Structure formats: C-alpha cells, structure tokens
Amino acid sequence: MSDLVRMSVSIEKPLFDRLEKLVTDSDYSNRSEFVRDLIRNYLVEEEWNTNEILLGTISLVYDHHARGLSEKLTHQQHHFLGTALATTHVHLDEHLCAEMIMVRGRGKDIKALTDRLQREKGVLHAKLATGTTGKDLLR
C-alpha cells in the first residue's frame, strides 16, 4: 500500500454519532477503512461525469411473453457493439426473467443503452449499477 497520511476532521457530534453507527453496522474493522471506501465511491461517481472507459452492470426484469422482446433486447445490445461484454439470464417464474448485462464503455453510451432497454415494452425494471475499471483509483 502507498504511504499513509494521517488527517484530522472536525464534524458535529450528531454527524459523528451517525458515522460511528454506520461503521459499526457495516462491520468495518475501523473508521479509516470506512472513510476510504466512501472516498473511493465518490471518485467512481465522479468518473461517470468524464469521457473515460467505465464498467457497469445493467439489471433487467421483464416479461418474456412480451412479443419479440428477447430479440429487441438483443438488437439494442448489438446497436452498442462492444459495450455489452456478457449477459446472464435467469428465469424467475413462468412469466418473468432477469438479465444482468456486464457493460464496458463510455458512461454516456452505457446510460443510453440502459435507457433504450428500459423503454422496450415488456421491460418492467432496468437499473444501471455504475462501476469503474479501477485504474484511476490507484493514482
């Protein structure tokens, strides 16, 4: 690990108490690890405002009986060639399916693909989980 730097932070007591509860409830071994992860999460969110190559996962829930929906979902992914890396398909019940699509590309393209998939008739829910390639977290 890189050189550690110690810092002091002043916050109001009620906010500190909430921080302590968050650390305890999330099973972190110490406050420093929790704060480091908060900072990393913020950095990943900021990365989505850039033109960098990013990673994410699109989760879909849809009615597989909707006419032609599977083909439309596949077509949308082909429209963003190279963005969809892998897809996992799960049968939830007799009518509903879930798909998780791992994606890589520019944030605006990944968001556009998510929006297009969400708009298809029969898609009940689409959610993008944003991620990162991690290279900027090492700097």
Z-matrix of the N, CA and C atoms (Angstrom, degrees):
N
C 1 1.452
C 2 1.527 1 108.56
N 3 1.310 2 115.64 1 154.62
C 4 1.459 3 120.56 2 -179.41
C 5 1.530 4 110.47 3 -70.78
N 6 1.325 5 114.92 4 175.48
C 7 1.464 6 120.26 5 178.34
C 8 1.527 7 109.92 6 -59.69
N 9 1.311 8 115.97 7 134.99
C 10 1.458 9 120.54 8 177.31
C 11 1.518 10 109.56 9 -88.07
N 12 1.318 11 115.24 10 143.51
C 13 1.451 12 122.47 11 176.92
C 14 1.518 13 107.12 12 -120.18
N 15 1.288 14 116.75 13 131.68
C 16 1.462 15 120.62 14 176.67
C 17 1.521 16 108.02 15 -91.27
N 18 1.328 17 114.77 16 142.13
C 19 1.454 18 119.29 17 178.32
C 20 1.519 19 108.70 18 -139.34
N 21 1.286 20 115.05 19 160.03
C 22 1.452 21 121.70 20 177.85
C 23 1.521 22 107.05 21 -118.49
N 24 1.314 23 116.06 22 138.65
C 25 1.462 24 120.77 23 -179.43
C 26 1.521 25 108.11 24 -128.82
N 27 1.308 26 115.91 25 135.90
C 28 1.467 27 120.66 26 176.52
C 29 1.512 28 108.85 27 -107.07
N 30 1.328 29 115.83 28 123.34
C 31 1.468 30 120.54 29 176.77
C 32 1.525 31 108.50 30 -139.60
N 33 1.314 32 115.48 31 159.96
C 34 1.457 33 121.29 32 179.54
C 35 1.527 34 109.96 33 -64.99
N 36 1.321 35 116.32 34 148.54
C 37 1.468 36 122.76 35 -177.09
C 38 1.531 37 112.25 36 -56.45
N 39 1.337 38 120.27 37 -45.69
C 40 1.473 39 118.33 38 179.39
C 41 1.539 40 112.69 39 -61.30
N 42 1.328 41 116.26 40 -36.33
C 43 1.460 42 119.96 41 178.17
C 44 1.531 43 110.47 42 -69.41
N 45 1.314 44 116.64 43 -40.26
C 46 1.457 45 121.08 44 176.31
C 47 1.532 46 110.55 45 -61.15
N 48 1.330 47 116.81 46 -43.50
C 49 1.468 48 120.66 47 179.04
C 50 1.526 49 111.33 48 -60.69
N 51 1.317 50 115.87 49 -39.00
C 52 1.474 51 119.31 50 177.89
C 53 1.523 52 110.84 51 -67.62
N 54 1.338 53 116.69 52 -39.55
C 55 1.458 54 120.97 53 176.33
C 56 1.524 55 110.20 54 -59.87
N 57 1.313 56 117.09 55 -46.93
C 58 1.463 57 120.93 56 179.95
C 59 1.527 58 111.08 57 -59.63
N 60 1.315 59 117.27 58 -40.61
C 61 1.469 60 120.91 59 178.81
C 62 1.532 61 110.29 60 -65.86
N 63 1.323 62 116.69 61 -42.11
C 64 1.463 63 120.14 62 177.43
C 65 1.531 64 111.28 63 -60.29
N 66 1.306 65 116.42 64 -45.01
C 67 1.466 66 121.04 65 -179.89
C 68 1.525 67 109.93 66 -61.95
N 69 1.323 68 116.17 67 -47.60
C 70 1.466 69 121.01 68 -179.32
C 71 1.526 70 111.51 69 -63.78
N 72 1.336 71 116.74 70 -47.16
C 73 1.465 72 121.00 71 -177.44
C 74 1.519 73 113.18 72 -66.51
N 75 1.324 74 117.46 73 -26.48
C 76 1.463 75 119.95 74 -178.04
C 77 1.522 76 112.95 75 -96.26
N 78 1.327 77 117.10 76 8.80
C 79 1.470 78 122.57 77 174.01
C 80 1.521 79 114.47 78 61.55
N 81 1.316 80 117.77 79 25.89
C 82 1.459 81 119.29 80 171.88
C 83 1.521 82 107.92 81 -70.87
N 84 1.312 83 116.08 82 146.85
C 85 1.462 84 119.06 83 -179.45
C 86 1.529 85 111.81 84 -76.05
N 87 1.338 86 116.02 85 -22.51
C 88 1.463 87 118.31 86 177.89
C 89 1.525 88 110.23 87 -159.36
N 90 1.306 89 115.21 88 165.30
C 91 1.457 90 123.10 89 -177.98
C 92 1.528 91 111.50 90 -64.06
N 93 1.331 92 117.38 91 -36.20
C 94 1.465 93 121.05 92 -177.50
C 95 1.528 94 111.45 93 -61.03
N 96 1.327 95 117.29 94 -44.63
C 97 1.472 96 120.17 95 178.55
C 98 1.523 97 110.72 96 -61.63
N 99 1.308 98 116.58 97 -41.45
C 100 1.464 99 121.08 98 179.09
C 101 1.526 100 110.56 99 -61.28
N 102 1.323 101 117.19 100 -47.46
C 103 1.464 102 121.77 101 -178.89
C 104 1.526 103 110.41 102 -65.59
N 105 1.338 104 118.14 103 -39.68
C 106 1.468 105 120.57 104 177.14
C 107 1.528 106 110.65 105 -58.79
N 108 1.346 107 116.31 106 -43.27
C 109 1.464 108 119.35 107 178.95
C 110 1.526 109 112.16 108 -67.62
N 111 1.319 110 117.87 109 -36.31
C 112 1.467 111 120.12 110 174.84
C 113 1.529 112 110.65 111 -59.82
N 114 1.321 113 116.05 112 -44.00
C 115 1.471 114 120.15 113 179.95
C 116 1.522 115 110.39 114 -65.13
N 117 1.332 116 117.50 115 -44.17
C 118 1.475 117 120.16 116 178.52
C 119 1.519 118 111.13 117 -61.08
N 120 1.335 119 116.97 118 -42.71
C 121 1.473 120 119.64 119 178.57
C 122 1.518 121 111.37 120 -61.36
N 123 1.311 122 116.63 121 -39.84
C 124 1.458 123 120.81 122 177.34
C 125 1.528 124 110.56 123 -63.93
N 126 1.327 125 117.32 124 -42.42
C 127 1.461 126 121.65 125 179.12
C 128 1.530 127 111.29 126 -62.06
N 129 1.323 128 117.13 127 -39.40
C 130 1.469 129 120.69 128 177.92
C 131 1.528 130 109.61 129 -64.68
N 132 1.338 131 117.49 130 -43.65
C 133 1.467 132 120.35 131 177.28
C 134 1.526 133 110.96 132 -59.45
N 135 1.317 134 116.93 133 -41.46
C 136 1.463 135 121.47 134 178.79
C 137 1.527 136 111.45 135 -64.78
N 138 1.326 137 116.01 136 -35.49
C 139 1.465 138 120.87 137 -179.74
C 140 1.531 139 111.04 138 -59.98
N 141 1.328 140 116.61 139 -30.12
C 142 1.461 141 120.81 140 -179.47
C 143 1.524 142 112.51 141 -71.51
N 144 1.322 143 117.47 142 -6.79
C 145 1.462 144 121.82 143 174.71
C 146 1.523 145 111.63 144 -97.34
N 147 1.312 146 117.28 145 9.38
C 148 1.454 147 122.20 146 -179.20
C 149 1.524 148 109.57 147 -110.45
N 150 1.303 149 115.91 148 -173.17
C 151 1.462 150 121.85 149 178.48
C 152 1.530 151 110.39 150 -106.53
N 153 1.339 152 117.04 151 20.96
C 154 1.462 153 122.41 152 -177.75
C 155 1.530 154 111.43 153 -74.90
N 156 1.320 155 115.76 154 161.19
C 157 1.455 156 121.94 155 172.57
C 158 1.525 157 107.50 156 -78.65
N 159 1.329 158 115.97 157 128.84
C 160 1.458 159 122.44 158 -173.83
C 161 1.517 160 110.48 159 -128.10
N 162 1.323 161 115.28 160 168.75
C 163 1.463 162 122.38 161 174.51
C 164 1.512 163 108.99 162 -117.95
N 165 1.322 164 115.52 163 153.87
C 166 1.454 165 120.23 164 175.82
C 167 1.514 166 110.03 165 -164.62
N 168 1.312 167 114.55 166 175.56
C 169 1.455 168 121.37 167 175.56
C 170 1.517 169 107.99 168 -134.20
N 171 1.330 170 116.06 169 127.58
C 172 1.452 171 121.50 170 175.21
C 173 1.523 172 106.99 171 -100.79
N 174 1.330 173 116.24 172 123.82
C 175 1.459 174 121.11 173 176.61
C 176 1.521 175 108.32 174 -105.76
N 177 1.318 176 115.76 175 131.14
C 178 1.463 177 121.90 176 179.56
C 179 1.521 178 109.90 177 -123.57
N 180 1.311 179 116.02 178 144.20
C 181 1.460 180 122.22 179 167.10
C 182 1.513 181 105.41 180 -125.16
N 183 1.329 182 116.03 181 128.77
C 184 1.463 183 118.12 182 -176.87
C 185 1.522 184 111.87 183 -151.08
N 186 1.335 185 113.75 184 162.43
C 187 1.456 186 122.32 185 177.69
C 188 1.519 187 107.58 186 -88.15
N 189 1.319 188 116.91 187 111.59
C 190 1.458 189 118.83 188 -175.63
C 191 1.528 190 112.64 189 -73.83
N 192 1.337 191 116.97 190 -6.23
C 193 1.461 192 119.96 191 175.02
C 194 1.527 193 112.41 192 -84.32
N 195 1.319 194 117.97 193 -9.40
C 196 1.466 195 120.72 194 177.85
C 197 1.528 196 107.74 195 -62.30
N 198 1.297 197 115.77 196 127.61
C 199 1.465 198 122.52 197 -173.04
C 200 1.531 199 112.37 198 -56.52
N 201 1.327 200 115.18 199 119.98
C 202 1.454 201 121.76 200 174.41
C 203 1.530 202 115.52 201 70.46
N 204 1.331 203 117.32 202 9.51
C 205 1.464 204 119.32 203 -173.99
C 206 1.525 205 112.26 204 -64.62
N 207 1.310 206 118.43 205 -43.43
C 208 1.472 207 120.04 206 -179.04
C 209 1.524 208 111.02 207 -57.52
N 210 1.328 209 116.02 208 -42.79
C 211 1.460 210 119.83 209 179.09
C 212 1.524 211 111.45 210 -66.43
N 213 1.334 212 116.92 211 -38.16
C 214 1.466 213 120.73 212 178.89
C 215 1.523 214 111.12 213 -65.78
N 216 1.322 215 116.49 214 -40.91
C 217 1.469 216 119.85 215 178.74
C 218 1.526 217 110.61 216 -63.88
N 219 1.329 218 116.11 217 -42.74
C 220 1.462 219 120.66 218 177.47
C 221 1.525 220 110.22 219 -63.84
N 222 1.324 221 117.22 220 -42.73
C 223 1.472 222 121.43 221 179.29
C 224 1.530 223 110.53 222 -59.40
N 225 1.331 224 117.07 223 -44.23
C 226 1.467 225 120.31 224 -179.75
C 227 1.528 226 110.54 225 -61.07
N 228 1.335 227 116.88 226 -39.97
C 229 1.462 228 120.12 227 179.44
C 230 1.528 229 110.89 228 -67.38
N 231 1.330 230 117.03 229 -36.60
C 232 1.467 231 120.40 230 177.53
C 233 1.528 232 111.27 231 -68.33
N 234 1.339 233 116.08 232 -29.81
C 235 1.460 234 120.50 233 178.17
C 236 1.532 235 110.87 234 -63.11
N 237 1.327 236 116.25 235 -28.41
C 238 1.463 237 122.26 236 177.66
C 239 1.528 238 108.08 237 -107.59
N 240 1.315 239 115.45 238 57.44
C 241 1.460 240 122.63 239 -174.63
C 242 1.526 241 111.62 240 -52.39
N 243 1.316 242 115.78 241 128.98
C 244 1.448 243 121.82 242 179.46
C 245 1.515 244 114.11 243 89.97
N 246 1.336 245 117.23 244 -12.38
C 247 1.461 246 120.32 245 -179.71
C 248 1.529 247 110.59 246 -81.05
N 249 1.329 248 116.90 247 -46.68
C 250 1.468 249 120.53 248 179.03
C 251 1.526 250 108.82 249 -79.41
N 252 1.327 251 116.83 250 118.10
C 253 1.463 252 121.80 251 -177.99
C 254 1.518 253 112.22 252 -91.28
N 255 1.342 254 116.38 253 -41.89
C 256 1.464 255 121.06 254 -176.92
C 257 1.521 256 108.62 255 -158.00
N 258 1.317 257 115.32 256 149.93
C 259 1.458 258 121.17 257 179.50
C 260 1.519 259 109.24 258 -130.46
N 261 1.317 260 115.53 259 135.42
C 262 1.454 261 121.89 260 173.21
C 263 1.519 262 107.63 261 -115.18
N 264 1.323 263 116.04 262 128.82
C 265 1.464 264 122.64 263 -177.15
C 266 1.521 265 108.81 264 -114.70
N 267 1.341 266 115.80 265 130.39
C 268 1.459 267 121.19 266 -178.86
C 269 1.522 268 109.21 267 -129.78
N 270 1.329 269 116.76 268 135.00
C 271 1.467 270 122.00 269 175.84
C 272 1.524 271 108.14 270 -87.58
N 273 1.332 272 117.07 271 118.44
C 274 1.461 273 121.30 272 -178.19
C 275 1.517 274 112.16 273 -87.28
N 276 1.328 275 116.50 274 -39.69
C 277 1.463 276 122.45 275 175.38
C 278 1.523 277 107.81 276 -159.96
N 279 1.311 278 118.18 277 -161.03
C 280 1.467 279 121.16 278 -176.57
C 281 1.518 280 113.35 279 -65.90
N 282 1.323 281 117.35 280 -21.87
C 283 1.465 282 120.60 281 -176.11
C 284 1.531 283 114.21 282 -119.12
N 285 1.299 284 116.53 283 -28.97
C 286 1.464 285 119.54 284 -171.31
C 287 1.524 286 112.76 285 -103.55
N 288 1.315 287 114.02 286 141.43
C 289 1.461 288 122.11 287 175.67
C 290 1.526 289 108.37 288 -127.50
N 291 1.317 290 114.96 289 157.09
C 292 1.461 291 121.41 290 173.32
C 293 1.518 292 107.09 291 -125.42
N 294 1.306 293 115.48 292 142.47
C 295 1.459 294 120.97 293 172.95
C 296 1.507 295 108.68 294 -131.00
N 297 1.306 296 115.09 295 140.75
C 298 1.451 297 122.46 296 172.90
C 299 1.518 298 105.86 297 -118.52
N 300 1.312 299 115.60 298 121.64
C 301 1.458 300 121.92 299 -176.47
C 302 1.519 301 108.25 300 -113.98
N 303 1.321 302 116.72 301 114.91
C 304 1.463 303 120.18 302 175.45
C 305 1.518 304 107.54 303 -80.69
N 306 1.329 305 115.87 304 128.71
C 307 1.463 306 121.23 305 -174.84
C 308 1.524 307 110.69 306 -126.06
N 309 1.318 308 114.36 307 152.44
C 310 1.465 309 122.20 308 177.19
C 311 1.514 310 107.59 309 -142.87
N 312 1.319 311 116.14 310 132.18
C 313 1.462 312 119.79 311 179.16
C 314 1.513 313 110.62 312 160.62
N 315 1.299 314 115.68 313 -167.47
C 316 1.456 315 121.29 314 177.41
C 317 1.525 316 108.54 315 -71.98
N 318 1.322 317 116.11 316 142.36
C 319 1.456 318 120.96 317 -176.82
C 320 1.513 319 113.70 318 -53.05
N 321 1.336 320 117.31 319 -42.43
C 322 1.469 321 119.94 320 -178.15
C 323 1.527 322 111.24 321 -64.80
N 324 1.331 323 117.67 322 -34.33
C 325 1.462 324 120.54 323 178.66
C 326 1.526 325 111.36 324 -71.92
N 327 1.328 326 116.18 325 -40.39
C 328 1.459 327 120.11 326 178.61
C 329 1.529 328 110.14 327 -64.67
N 330 1.331 329 116.55 328 -42.24
C 331 1.462 330 120.19 329 178.30
C 332 1.523 331 111.01 330 -65.16
N 333 1.330 332 117.28 331 -38.30
C 334 1.466 333 120.88 332 178.59
C 335 1.528 334 110.75 333 -64.60
N 336 1.327 335 117.08 334 -41.98
C 337 1.463 336 120.25 335 177.15
C 338 1.528 337 110.26 336 -62.26
N 339 1.320 338 117.39 337 -44.57
C 340 1.465 339 121.27 338 178.34
C 341 1.519 340 110.56 339 -58.17
N 342 1.334 341 117.01 340 -45.56
C 343 1.469 342 121.23 341 179.55
C 344 1.524 343 111.45 342 -61.75
N 345 1.318 344 117.23 343 -43.28
C 346 1.467 345 120.28 344 -179.95
C 347 1.525 346 111.92 345 -64.39
N 348 1.320 347 116.00 346 -41.15
C 349 1.469 348 119.61 347 178.58
C 350 1.526 349 110.37 348 -64.84
N 351 1.328 350 117.24 349 -41.01
C 352 1.466 351 121.86 350 -179.80
C 353 1.523 352 111.54 351 -61.86
N 354 1.320 353 117.52 352 -35.50
C 355 1.468 354 121.84 353 -175.52
C 356 1.521 355 113.69 354 -75.89
N 357 1.321 356 117.84 355 -13.24
C 358 1.468 357 119.34 356 -179.31
C 359 1.523 358 110.18 357 -67.22
N 360 1.318 359 115.89 358 133.20
C 361 1.467 360 121.42 359 179.71
C 362 1.527 361 109.45 360 -63.20
N 363 1.318 362 116.16 361 126.35
C 364 1.454 363 121.98 362 -177.83
C 365 1.513 364 112.81 363 108.83
N 366 1.354 365 116.54 364 -17.52
C 367 1.465 366 120.14 365 175.39
C 368 1.526 367 106.60 366 -80.82
N 369 1.319 368 115.90 367 119.52
C 370 1.457 369 120.98 368 -177.11
C 371 1.526 370 112.32 369 -89.11
N 372 1.333 371 115.51 370 -28.61
C 373 1.460 372 119.03 371 -178.00
C 374 1.526 373 109.17 372 -158.14
N 375 1.323 374 115.48 373 137.12
C 376 1.466 375 121.60 374 173.95
C 377 1.518 376 107.45 375 -137.24
N 378 1.315 377 116.09 376 132.93
C 379 1.465 378 120.56 377 -178.05
C 380 1.516 379 109.24 378 -140.99
N 381 1.321 380 115.79 379 131.97
C 382 1.457 381 122.09 380 176.80
C 383 1.523 382 109.42 381 -98.28
N 384 1.312 383 115.91 382 124.79
C 385 1.467 384 121.64 383 170.91
C 386 1.521 385 106.01 384 -100.09
N 387 1.318 386 116.08 385 114.79
C 388 1.458 387 121.01 386 -175.73
C 389 1.520 388 110.72 387 -79.98
N 390 1.314 389 114.74 388 144.39
C 391 1.453 390 120.87 389 179.21
C 392 1.513 391 110.00 390 -142.49
N 393 1.292 392 115.77 391 -167.76
C 394 1.459 393 122.21 392 -176.13
C 395 1.512 394 109.96 393 -145.81
N 396 1.313 395 116.16 394 158.81
C 397 1.465 396 119.47 395 172.90
C 398 1.531 397 109.85 396 -76.90
N 399 1.326 398 117.13 397 -15.40
C 400 1.451 399 122.24 398 176.61
C 401 1.518 400 114.99 399 89.25
N 402 1.331 401 117.43 400 -13.22
C 403 1.466 402 118.66 401 -174.79
C 404 1.521 403 112.45 402 -63.06
N 405 1.331 404 119.20 403 -34.88
C 406 1.457 405 120.58 404 -179.95
C 407 1.530 406 112.83 405 -78.19
N 408 1.315 407 117.19 406 -12.61
C 409 1.470 408 119.73 407 178.43
C 410 1.532 409 111.57 408 -81.33
N 411 1.323 410 116.25 409 -14.02
C 412 1.453 411 120.22 410 -179.28
C 413 1.523 412 112.80 411 -87.27
N 414 1.309 413 116.74 412 -12.96
C 415 1.474 414 120.24 413 -177.43
C 416 1.494 415 112.05 414 -78.13
